[in-house]
Amino acid sequence: MTGALPEAALPSHALPALIHPTQGRDGVERVLIADDHPLVRDGLRTVISVAFDQADLFEASSVAEAVEIIDREGDFDLILLDLNMPDARGFSGLTLLRERFPALPIVMVSAELDGHTVNAAIANGAAGFIPKSLKRSQIVGAIQSILAGNVFVPEDYGPTSTAAAELDELRRRVTTLTPQQRVVLKLVVAGKLNKQIAHELDVSMTTVKAHVSAILAKLNVYSRTQAVILANKIGFEAA
């Protein structure tokens, strides 16, 4: 998307929080907008500056620039991250930021809107998924919901059935993995053997086996194959 944010309506709601974004804020003090399209950044900047007039806003046009800004400036109340960035493939940008800055709530903002993408964003640790097609007032509502401790997703992509509830439970299990366990799971999903994982991460086989055992326990499965099936079911991407 290369234009300003449109005003097309899309109803939305919030899921119970699966991670721990900023709690109990009436407003927002510092926001980083990471998007490679200047017009989109301008649109989001306008929305946030009007709704939260005391907020300090920062902008990045790449994931690398976002990392540099966070390293330099310190804590942020919210990171708004575009799904498609010049230096990130799929959810690799989200994953990098989540692993490097686990305490920061990161929200995916994208023109892409389908169940797989939304579910995968949440499975990979996003505090929410805001479509660029939302009205400005709805974007503000989504941000307020996230700051209140909820995981925001578009209404049509929330859990409305038993199958969706099961996927939600799988996503919850994934969020219990440590950053290192998430890395190991990605390599398992990619088909790597324990010895290959040990070599790639420069750790011992014993360490890899311990990570794999912990992953199986947290996902409540009994084999690597089952873990891969569950990871694929919720769109957990291999790096």
Buried (B, 14 or more C-beta within 10 A) or exposed (E): BEEBBBEEEEEBBBBEBBBEBBEEBEEBBBBBBBBBBEEBBBBBBEBBEEBBEEBEBBBBBBBBBBBEBBEEEEEBBBBBBBBBBEBBEBBBBBBBBBBEBEEBBBBBBBBBBEBEBBBBBBBBBBBBBBBBBBBBEBBBBBBBBBBBBBBBBBEEBBBEEEEBEEBBEBBBBBBEBBEBBBBBBBBBBBEBEBEEBBEBBEBEEEBBEBBBEBBBEBBEBEEBEEBBEBBEBBBBBBB
